Amino acid sequence: MTIKHLELGIAQGWLQPLDRAFVQFLNRQSPNANSTVLLAAALLSQQLAQGAVYLDLQALSQDPAQSLAVGEAVDLDWLKQYQLNDWLTALSQADDLVATGEGNTPLVLDVVHHRLYLRRYWQYQQTVTQVIDRLVQPVRDSLPAQVKAEIAGLFPAQNSAQTDWQKIACVVALRAKFSIITGGPGTGKTTTLTKLLAVLIKMASADASLGRPLNIILAAPTGKAAARVSESINGAVEKLKVDEAIKQQMPRKASTLHRLLGSRPNSRQYKYNQHNRLVADVVIVDEASMIDLEMMAALLAALPDTASLILLGDKDQLASVEPGSVLGDLCHGAGGLAYDPSTLAWIESYASERLAENPLSQGQVYNQQTTVLQHSYRFNDESGIGNLAKAVNAGDYPKVAAILNAPAEYYPDLNPAHIADYQAHKKQPKDALAVLEKLVLPNPDPKQKIRLTGYGLYRQTIKNKSGYSSLDDWAWAVLNAFDTFRVLSPLRRGVYGVDGLNQRIEQWLGQPSTSQAWYEGRPVMVTSNDYGLGLMNGDIGIALKDQNNKLRVAFPAGDKQIHWVSPLRLPNVETAYAMTVHKSQGSEFSHVVLVLPDQISQVLTRELIYTGITRAKLDFTLLESQVGVLEQAVGASCR
């Protein structure tokens, strides 16, 4: 790689100074390194920054711009001179920098799949592959008749020809020590999980060799996701029609993965690892789409050999911020038609569901333990949010545009009455911000009732302090009111990024100048784990005045309890009227406004748009500040 190409890539923005630093590091390790090897290293570093865990040399040789996700404006014709054999030959001869597995070279070449890894990520990949390959092997070739009866009781036959995918998910999970239950919002992942756990608990109680209750651990990648799954599973358990003794064994509170594994400050190491395993029979991880490769490897290394792992999540959501789309990769090709004959027979025997066999199915081994829940109980066929999410997920931009521009009465959850004249694809940036201002704090005609209140409801709840019996009740109501509305953006910087939007929203709401960092009503998000305070990255609190008129920050602590923290103890927080789509994962809001930037960006993908849409429970508004940005995003996939 010539210095010219490296510096040009940095100047154009598709390479970063970190990529240059990595090349310089390798050059110091091997002063006579082949320029082709150094070029591959720079491109590998670029891919890691984009969330990939390896450089796909086959794809690179076929279409450099597409494989590197570089915009059309960047000329990469000079890269087309490198054919696959050029890459493989140069890398295979760089013994001091590249190996095919063993050793301690910084780079690892997978000669079978033509992939180049940073050694650390190659090791993570080996751990994940080896452990899951073991876990997916069937451990049961049959189920007792009483277990089949239990399943039938928990999943009663419906008066419908509709396939009961929840029941299928349960029986599939019973076959091996690994299973994935995936599906969009409202498809019943938590409900399915609680019924599955009821079966597992009942089976364990009948197993004389175990002699104790199952040790079941519930976890999630972030504090916000852990709090949400705790709330969800408690609600699902209460509705479950099983003996109280079984309910008592259900997990009720989720931990973050970092806390579960025992993270150590300033270290990649954990207390629990391959030498000191977790004490568990079943480990459940919700919001699994947020797990990166490194975290998954750490979890699997600490998983006891006898334990089962159940992953829940939406495979179509954004992957983790860190490298590695683990859930998406494991679910690739999943679906009813991916099941092989033995899996189909198992499903028919114990779920009484006959699925069509696909003779051309190339379903991988992981697919046999994956169930895609397909019926949404939250969004029906007339739901604008549901239909829009499906169209985006399918990459069908014409359908997306048709839905967004349909008459208001077609999809009232996408066309709020007070902005019915707004066409998302035809307005200019200033119009988008003008609409956003109305949404943040609507000023309706007193004679007309407006159901969308933006941040008005939470502000009014703050003023109504005297209407609550206790300070905690009031703070809980404020936090709930704040979660009825949220502004999301794909980006952090710029006018339409989170930083710019938060400044504007503070101005619109008449908040104090930026010189006064703290004020009553300021919503903040924790940006790094603080185990001393019991706060996790992503937790949201609101600054309120206590009974002594002193400003403190109220964080939800479960069971309607409030954790009060002094602002002086919160250096790592940011204002949270607007938040990135990535940070919104694991959360849901009554009304979501997704603000797209005024220029195309590499981070704009259909997974991001889909994730933003599906954060909304009741209403969704899309603000496109520049024509064409949404179309490009819907057509771009990060997988």
PERA-V789688 format. One record per backbone hydrogen bond with DSSP energy under -1.0 kcal/mol. CO is the residue of the C=O (numbers start at 1). NH is the residue of the N-H. If there is no record, write none. Layout:
CO | NH
CO | NH
This chain:
2 | 6
3 | 7
4 | 8
5 | 9
6 | 10
7 | 11
8 | 12
9 | 14
9 | 15
16 | 19
16 | 20
17 | 21
18 | 22
19 | 23
20 | 24
21 | 25
22 | 26
23 | 27
24 | 28
25 | 29
26 | 30
30 | 33
34 | 38
35 | 39
36 | 40
37 | 41
38 | 42
39 | 43
40 | 44
41 | 45
42 | 46
43 | 47
44 | 48
45 | 49
47 | 52
48 | 51
51 | 324
55 | 57
55 | 116
56 | 60
57 | 61
58 | 62
59 | 63
63 | 67
64 | 68
65 | 70
71 | 74
76 | 79
77 | 80
79 | 82
83 | 87
84 | 88
85 | 89
86 | 90
87 | 91
88 | 92
89 | 93
93 | 95
94 | 97
94 | 98
97 | 107
99 | 109
106 | 119
107 | 99
108 | 117
109 | 111
110 | 114
110 | 115
114 | 57
115 | 110
116 | 55
117 | 108
118 | 122
119 | 123
120 | 124
121 | 125
122 | 126
123 | 127
124 | 128
125 | 129
126 | 130
127 | 131
128 | 132
129 | 133
130 | 134
131 | 135
132 | 136
135 | 177
144 | 148
145 | 149
146 | 150
147 | 151
148 | 152
149 | 153
150 | 154
151 | 155
158 | 160
163 | 165
164 | 168
165 | 169
166 | 170
167 | 171
168 | 172
169 | 173
170 | 174
172 | 175
175 | 139
175 | 140
177 | 309
179 | 311
180 | 371
181 | 313
182 | 373
184 | 187
186 | 377
188 | 192
189 | 193
190 | 194
191 | 195
192 | 196
193 | 197
194 | 198
195 | 199
196 | 200
197 | 201
198 | 202
199 | 203
200 | 204
201 | 205
202 | 206
204 | 207
207 | 210
207 | 211
215 | 281
215 | 282
217 | 284
218 | 255
219 | 286
220 | 257
222 | 226
223 | 227
224 | 228
225 | 229
226 | 230
227 | 231
228 | 232
229 | 233
230 | 234
231 | 235
232 | 236
233 | 237
234 | 238
235 | 239
240 | 242
243 | 247
244 | 248
246 | 249
247 | 250
255 | 220
256 | 260
257 | 261
258 | 263
261 | 272
262 | 271
264 | 267
269 | 264
276 | 273
281 | 308
282 | 217
283 | 310
284 | 219
285 | 312
287 | 290
288 | 291
292 | 296
293 | 297
294 | 298
295 | 299
296 | 300
297 | 301
298 | 302
302 | 278
304 | 307
308 | 283
309 | 179
310 | 285
311 | 181
312 | 288
313 | 183
314 | 317
323 | 293
324 | 326
325 | 329
326 | 330
327 | 331
331 | 334
335 | 338
336 | 339
340 | 344
341 | 345
342 | 346
343 | 347
344 | 348
345 | 349
346 | 350
347 | 351
358 | 361
366 | 369
367 | 370
369 | 180
371 | 182
380 | 383
383 | 387
384 | 388
385 | 389
386 | 390
387 | 391
388 | 392
389 | 393
390 | 394
391 | 396
392 | 395
395 | 397
396 | 400
397 | 401
398 | 402
399 | 403
400 | 404
401 | 405
403 | 406
407 | 410
411 | 414
413 | 620
416 | 419
417 | 420
419 | 422
423 | 426
428 | 432
429 | 433
430 | 434
431 | 435
432 | 436
433 | 437
434 | 438
435 | 439
436 | 440
437 | 441
440 | 455
445 | 448
453 | 456
455 | 459
456 | 460
457 | 461
458 | 462
459 | 463
460 | 464
464 | 467
465 | 468
470 | 474
471 | 475
472 | 476
473 | 477
474 | 478
475 | 479
476 | 480
477 | 481
478 | 482
479 | 483
481 | 484
482 | 485
483 | 590
484 | 591
486 | 593
487 | 579
488 | 595
489 | 581
491 | 498
492 | 499
494 | 497
497 | 501
498 | 502
499 | 503
500 | 504
501 | 505
502 | 506
503 | 507
504 | 508
505 | 509
506 | 511
507 | 510
513 | 516
519 | 522
522 | 543
523 | 576
524 | 541
525 | 574
526 | 538
530 | 534
530 | 535
535 | 530
536 | 539
539 | 526
541 | 524
542 | 554
543 | 521
544 | 552
546 | 549
550 | 546
552 | 544
553 | 565
554 | 542
555 | 563
558 | 561
561 | 557
563 | 555
565 | 553
566 | 569
567 | 570
572 | 527
574 | 525
577 | 487
579 | 489
580 | 584
582 | 585
584 | 587
589 | 617
590 | 618
590 | 619
591 | 486
592 | 621
593 | 488
594 | 623
601 | 604
603 | 605
605 | 609
606 | 610
607 | 611
608 | 612
609 | 613
610 | 614
612 | 615
613 | 616
615 | 589
619 | 592
621 | 594
623 | 596
626 | 629
628 | 632
629 | 633
630 | 634
631 | 635
636 | 606
